[in-house]
Amino acid sequence: MESVISVQALDKTYDSGFSALRNVHLDIHKGEIFALLGPNGAGKTTLISIICGIVNPTVGTVKADGYDIVKDYRKARGKIGLVPQELCTDAFESVWATVSFSRGLFGKAPNPAYLEQVLRQLSLWEKKDAKIRELSGGMKRRVMIAKALSHEPDILFLDEPTAGVDVELRRDMWEMVRELRERGVTIILTTHYIEEAEEMADRIGVINKGEIILVEDKSVLMDKLGQKQLHLTLDHPLEEIPSGLNGASLALGEGGHTLIYSYDSHDDNVGVANLLSNLSTQGINVKDLHSTESSLEDIFVNLVKEH
């Protein structure tokens, strides 16, 4: 697939000696929603800042839609919209003036109809003449998104965009993200709400301690690394797992009323059938059972622990 963002052999070491990124290689496909996950301090914001031309890399190259972010800065930056974590805008300007000025910074001709469309999508049209300082935190976040979209970018970075915002904004924003992708815009997001990545993303990247430890299609990742669990409710509690069942991946639930059998999500049910047969042979009666499957959050936590 065509790469719209290409990061090659990227390092970032600060003057203090702290190594924020180490040998990062990353290709992001045109028109996809890519979720970059990682714990606090993993290097997510540093990587985004370098791609967006805010921070200079120590070593390595970054291209945005074919333009080198250092050598062709203006062309590369013009392709990118960024919604940063911090709320940073002129408190004494109106919403309309702020968004219009942001569009002009990228050399775009005035287009009131487009800006009106963006403000309406973000439920900001009624506030277009209000000063930024008069708005709530959620409304200020909407203004940041409108600024990022003002110059019609082909690539949109959302760095923790829903942190601390209301449910309504979260819903409106994800609806708009889907519409942008349908128009061919590439979306790169970081989020602490892993269920958002699970719902929205096409591919997942995991970064930890400045290194990309995994990039994978979401469905493939969950199939490859996901775990299923079968919870078997017993007629009578067990004090311990019988010796004849020690070979299975079994755990005893609280109070001994439940047996928990873990297996790979891509396995067939032969192991389950054998387990049920063995339980019957041991005189252990099962009165109910249900299965659960690992979430993306479970997979993420396990990956970071292993790394």
LUMROSE-484056 format. One record per residue (C-alpha): y, x, z. Coordinates in steps of 0.2 Angstrom, whole numbers, plus 5000, padded with zeros to 4 digits. Example, Ala and Ser with C-alpha at 12.3 -4.5 7.8 and 13.67 -1.06 7.14 Angstrom:
! residues 2
497850625039499550685036
This chain:
! residues 307
500050005000501850054997502650145012504450095016504550215031503750385031503750495046502950665043502650805056504050745068504450835084505850805096506250925110507850905120508951045126508151025144506551075136505750895137504650855123504950675118503950675102502550785096501850795078502150615074501450555057501750375053501850265037502450085038502049975024503349875014503449685020502349705035502749665054502249825063502149825082502449995091501749985109501750105123502150125141503950165147504450345143503150355129504350395115504650225107506550225108506650405103505650375088506650225082508250315086507750465074507150345060508850255062509850415061510550405079509550555085509250715076507350775075506950945080505650965066504950855053505550725040505950545039506150435024506750255023506350175007506250344999507850415006507850555018508650505034509650675035509950725017510350545011510950475027512150335021510850275008509450275021510450195035511050065023509250005021509049985040509549855053509349895071509349785087509449905101508849875119510649885126512049755123513349855115514849765106516649745108516949615122518649565116518149525098517549355091515849335085516349305067517449465068516049565075514749515062516049535048516549705053514749765055514449705037515949805031515449965040513949965027515149945012514549775009515749655000516249495011514949355010515449215022514049105016512749225020513549265037513649075041511749065037511349205049512449125063511648955060509949025061510349105078511148955084512849045085513848945072514748845086515149005095515849095080517649095086517149135104517549305112515949415115516449425134516349235135514549225130512949225141511749365140510649275128512049235117512549415117510849465112510949345097512549425092511649595091510349525080511649445069512549615068510949695063510649575049512449565043512249695029510549615022509449765027507649785019507049855036507349785053507049875069506949765085506849875101506349755115507249615107506649475119506749575136507649465148508049325136507649135137506149055129507248965116507949125109506249205109505549055099507049055087506949245084505149245080505349105068506749195059505649355059504349265049505649195037506249375034504549445031504249305018505849375009505049545009505949625024504949755034504949715053504649855066504649795084504349865101503949745115503249735133502649555129501049605121500549425117502049435105501249585096499649495096500349335088501649415076501049595070500049635055499749815061499849895078500350075083500150145100501150285106500950385123501750535130502550565113501050555102500450425091498650395097498150245086498750145071497650005065497649835057497749705072496149615067495249775064495849845081495349695091493649685082493349875084493849895102493749725109492549675122491649505125491049455142489749315145490049235162488349165169488549045184486949045194486048915204485849025219486949185223486249355222486549495234486249625221485749645202483849645201483149815197482349745181484049705174484949875178484849925159486049785154487949805156488049685170489149655185489049535200490449425202491249385219490049295231488549335219488749165211489149245194488349375183489549455170488849535155489949645144489549685126490449745110491349605100490449655084488749645092487649495087486849385100485149475102485649555118486249385125484549305121483649445128484649435144484349255146482449285144482449425157483349315169482149175167480649295169481549355186481649175192483549175191484149005184485848995175486748825177488248865166488949005155490549035145491149185135492849275135493549405123494749555126496549525123497649655114498349695132496649735138496349855123498149935125497849965143496150045140496850155126498250225137497050255151495850355140497250455132
